[in-house]
């Protein structure tokens, strides 16, 4: 049987879902964001070197899955930098969340309820979402 040639458009249509699935794998690892919650499941945090190794592995998977043409390879460094920037931002947000949880661990339930400030919570959440939005925009632009 002679080899079947497909058009560039058909190849891209087949590659786009694969690339999208690979990018979804860049989402947060389940154990990286876990904190030790009293009464909840105990999970270990990733060390910075483990987090970086996980990021390297995810980048390698995405790059392999994309099977880029030489012209596309030239654009890869910007994409890789955007992925690494997202990972670093996530790691910083997790560290900030962990520090905040450590502050709150010293208070009992009544103090937590009395001292909560929903406006501050909304501001912290909005800042985190704005940072994630900027990281995703940089990835999309790359």
Beta strands, then each sheet from edge to edge (+ up, - down):
end
